Amino acid sequence: MNSGMSLKQAPARIIGWALPYWTRGAAGRETPEELFRVLYFGWLVAFVFKVLGASWDVSWHFRWLRDDLAPPHLLNTVGTVLAVALTIVHWYTGYGVDRTASRLIQWGTGTFLIAIPLDLINHRINGLDITAWSPSHALLFIGTALMIAGVIRGWFVTAPAGRLRTVVLTCLFGFFLENAIFPSQHQEYGVLGLAAWIRGEPDAEPQLLNFAAESLGRPVDLVAIQNFSLPVPDAVYSVYAGVVGMIILVMARIMVGRTGTATMIAIGYLAYRMLIWPLLVAGGFPGSAIPFFLLLAALAVDLAFLVPLPAYVRPLVGTALVTAGVYGGLYLQDLLLEAPPYAPSSWPLAAGLLVAVWLLAEVFTRRYRLRAEDAVAAVH
């Protein structure tokens, strides 16, 4: 009875606790410690729901045609609703963020919400919800990236020094990495899906295979399944991971400032993928290749920061190490396990782009005081 009464009273108690904080204020106002913890714990919960929903969603759509009310979409929606609520709280009250963080969160949430109806319209016209690299999906990823970037900024400039600051900042960069490289899961699922079809044991339902083939005006043959499973050039996988994935790990190392930061993020991400993979397969969903090469690449990022070099020389040396880690890791993974097609000859392009964005990261983080040594508890 007491437990039941407690549950019934919980909403009133929560509202009673939160209502005094619901006052209009400018971003950067002093934030009570208890409220600060609740806000950022809320963001972590929101991102967990979004990641779980997204992971289930990509596997779901390698088996069945689109369903707007599919369980993965509903799970993702829980995270989105919580993110929208937190965005409104930050915007209205000004608690827990500075002006830049608040704007990033608002722009990210707005972009994500605009992308949802555009994505629905796209799939009403085209039907198939499997191409992770489509423009409407790109808006979803970009919106989420801006949102997470805003939360990272807010935590970086407001969280007090200590172990919790480091752990949460590292976790937030883990969410950032997961969102950024999420489109690559198309190839990671596709390479195993294509192999399953060639073996005569397709993971996808006949309705999905027929639709994919009809959209190309072909029968269900090898060409149709290849276009369905691996629709982008091979170089996309390795160049995207070698530039976008790696610059996120570089930024994490710069802002967190701890030895092994990039490696810990990669280990956390791979541990999650290794956990979710058997759960999905046990539930009857297709499995995917897991990007184990990221571990070698992340080790290369951390190694680059152990070398005592001038700030603007490090990107040159670091790019050589990291590019070797990415392409060497992909070679080993393809040799020992399974890796998506990755175009080994694309390494000069990946290296050229990475050194450019790494140099920009050095300039950007110094100019806007986003390095670990610049961190101060500015708001509370």
N, C-alpha and C positions, 0 to 999 in steps of 0.2 A: 504493500500500500504506500509506504513511504517513498519507494522507488517510483511508483506511478505518479504520486503527487509531485515529485521532483521533476519528472519529465513534463508534466503539464505546466509546471511553473517556469520551466526553462525559457520559453519565448519571452515571457514578461520580464524575467530577470535580465535577459540579454538586451532587450529594448531599454530597460531601465538603466543598464550600465552604459549603453552606447549613446542614448539621447543627449546627455549633457555635452558630448563632443560634437554634436551636429550643429555647428555654428559656422557661418561664412567666414572664410579667412584666406589670405594670400599664401601661395606656395612658399614654404620656407619657415612657416610659423613654428614656434617651439612645440614639440610633440611629447606628450606624456609617455613615459617608458612603456607602461602597460599597453597603451593604444598602439605604439610603434610595433611592439612584438606581435600584436593581433593582426595588424595590417600586413606585415610581411610573412607571417605564418599563413595568412589567407592567400597570398600570392603563390607560395610554395604548393599549397593544396590545389589551387586553380591549375597550375602548370602540371601537377601530377595527373589530374583528371584529363587534361588535354593530351598529354603524352600517351596515357593508357588508351584513350579513345582513338587517337591517330594510329597507334601501333596495331590495334585490332582492325581499324578501318582498312588499312592497306592490304592486310591479309584477307579480309572479308571480300574485297573487290578483285582479288585474284581467284576467287571461287565463284561469286555470283554477280549478276547485274546489279545496278544501282538500286538502292532503297532508301528514300529520304528519312524514314523512321527506323533505320537499322540500329540495333543496339550500340554499335560503336559511335554512331552519330549522336545518340542520346547521351552517351558517356562524355563525349567531347563537349556537348552542349552544357553539361553541368559546370565544367571548367570555364567555359565562355561566359556563362551567366555570372559566376563568381568574379571573373575578371572585369566584367562590365560594372558590377556593383562596386568593386574596389576603385575602378577608374573614376566613378562618380564621387566617391568619398574623397579621394585625393583632390579632384577638381574643385569640389564645393568647399571643403574644409581647409585645404592647404596643408594638411598634416602629412608628415612622413616623406615629403618630397621637396626638392627645390623646383624652380621654374622650368629648368630644362628637362628634368625627369618627368614632371607633370605633362609637359607638352609632348614628349616622346610617347608616354603612355596613352595620351588622348589620341594622337595621330595613329598609333598602332591599333588601338581598339577600334577607331573609326574606320580605318582601312580594312580591318578584318570584317567588320559588320557590313561594309559596302560590298565586300567580296562574296559574302554568302548569297545574296540574291543573284548576283552575276553568275556565280557558279551553278545555282539552281537553273537559271535561264539557259546556260550553256548545256547542261545535261538534259533539259527538256528538249533542246534542239538536236543535240548529238547523241544523247542516250548514255554512252559509255563513260563510266567514272573510274578510269584506270590510268589515265595518262597524268602522272604526277607533275610533268613538265608543262602543263597547259597554262595559258595566261591567267585564267581565273584561279587556279590553284596557286600560282605565283603570288597573287595578291594576298591570299590567305597566309602564305609563309612570310611575306614581307610585313604584313600587319602584325603577325605574331612576333617577328624579329624586333620591330620597333617597340612593341609592348615590353618585351623582355629587356631590351636595351634601356628603356626608361626605368624599369625596376632595378636593374643593375646600377644605373646612375644614382637612383634614389638611395639604395642601400650603401653605395660607395661613399656618398657625401654625408650621410646621416648616422650610419651605424657606429657605435662606440668601438674602440679598439679592443681586441681580444680574440680568443679562439672562435667564438661564435661568428664574429664578423668574417673571418677567413673561411669557415666552413660554408656559410650561407652564400657568400660571394662565389665560391667554387661551384656550389650546386647550381646557382643561377647561370653560370657560364656553361655548365653541363646541359641545362635546358636550352640554352642558346645554340649549342652545338647540335643537339638532337633536332631542333627545328630546322636549322640551316641545311643539314645533310639529309633531311627526311626525303626529299625527292629522289635521292640515289637509291632508296629502297625499291624503286620500280625495277632497276636493273638487278638488285639483289634477289628480289622475288622472281623476276623474269628469267634469270639464268637457270634457276631450278625448275621453273614452270615449263620452260622450253625442253629441258632434259626429260621431264616427266612425260611430256607429250610424245617425244621421240621414242621413249620406252613403251609407249602404248598405254600409259597409266596417267592420263591428264588429271591435274588437280582441279581444273576449272570445270564447272557444269557445262553440258552441251549447249545450253541457251547462250551462255557467255561466249563460248567459242564460235558459235554460229553468228552471233551479232558482230563479233570482231572481224570475222571473215567477210560478212555481207557489207560492212562499212568500207571494205577495200574492193568490193565487187569480185570476190574470189570464193572458191570453195574452201572448206577447212583443210588447208594444206600447210606445208612447211613455211612457205612464204608468209601466209596469213598469220601463223602463230609466231613467227619471228618478229613481224611488225607489231603484233600485240604485246609480246613479252619484252622486246628490246627495241623500242621505237626511236631511240636517239643514237647518234654516232658513238662509237666505242670510246673516243677520246673524252667525251663529256664526263664519264665517271671518274677518271683519274685526274683530269684537270680541275674539275669542280672540288674534289676532295683535297687536292694538292694546293688549292688557292683559298677557297672559301672556308673549308674545314680547318686548314692550318692557320689562317690569320686569326680565327677565333681563339685557337689555342695560344697563339702568340699574345693576343690582347689579354687573355686570362692570365698568362704568366706575368705580363707587365703590371696589371692592375692588382692582382693578388700578391705578387711579389715573393712567393715562397718557392723554394726549390722543389721540383717534382710536381708543380701545379698541373701542367699539361698532361703528364702521365696519369695523375690521379683522376682527372676528368675523363680521359680515354678509358681507364680501367672501369670507372663507374658506368660509363655508357655501354661498354661491352658486357659488363656484368648484367646490366638491365636487358640487353638484347639476348643474352644467353639464358636468362630467366624466362622472358616472355616467349621465346621460340618454342620450348617444349610444351608450354601451356597452350599455345595456339594450335600446335600440331595435335596435342591430345584432344583438343576440342574439335578436331576435324578440319582445321584450316591449313592452307599451304604453309610450308616453311620457307625460309630465305637463307641466302648466304649471309654470314655475319662478317662485318668489316674488321677482321682482326689486324689487318695491316695498319690500322690507326694507332695501335700500341707502339709499333716501331717508329712511326712518324712522330708521335707525341714525345717519345724518348729523345728523338732528334731535336725537337723544340727545346726541351729542358736542357739538353747538352749545349745548345747554342748559347744559353744564358749562363752556363758555367764557365765559358771561355772568357777571360778578361780582355775584352775588346772595346774600342771606342764605339759609342752608341750607333753611329752611322756606318760603321764597318760590320757590326753584328748582322744586319740583314743580308749582307753578301755571303758571309760564312754560313749563317743560319739557313739561308735558302739552299745552299749546296747540301748541307746535312739533311734538311727536311725533305728535299726532293728525292734524295737517295733513300730516305726512310719510306716515303710514300711508294715509290716505284719498286724499290727492293722488297718492301712488305707485300705489295701486290703480286710480285713475281713468286715469292715464297708461298703466299696463300694459294695462288693458282696451282703451284706445284704440289702442295701438300694437302690442300682441302678443295675449296671451290671459290672462285672469284668471278665477278662479272667481267665481260670484255672491257679492256682498259687502254688499249693502244699505247704500248711502250714508247713508241716514237714521239709521243706528245710531250715528253718531259721538258724539252726546251721552252715550249709555250707555258707550261705550268711554272717553271722556274722564273721565266721573265715576268709573268704576272705577279708571282709571289714576292719577288724582290721589290717590285714597285709598290705593292700595297703594304709590305712590311716597313719600307721607308716612310710611307705616309703615316703608318701607325706610330712610328717613332716621333714624327713631327707633331701629329695630332695629340698624342698623350702628353707630350711636354708642353705644348701650347695651352692646352685646356686643363692641365694639372690633374691628369687621370692616372698617374703612376702610383704605385703602392706607397712610395715615400711622401706623396702629396696628401694622402688621406688624413682627414681630420673629422672629428665629430662636430659638424657645423650647425646642426639644428637642435640637438638635445643632449 
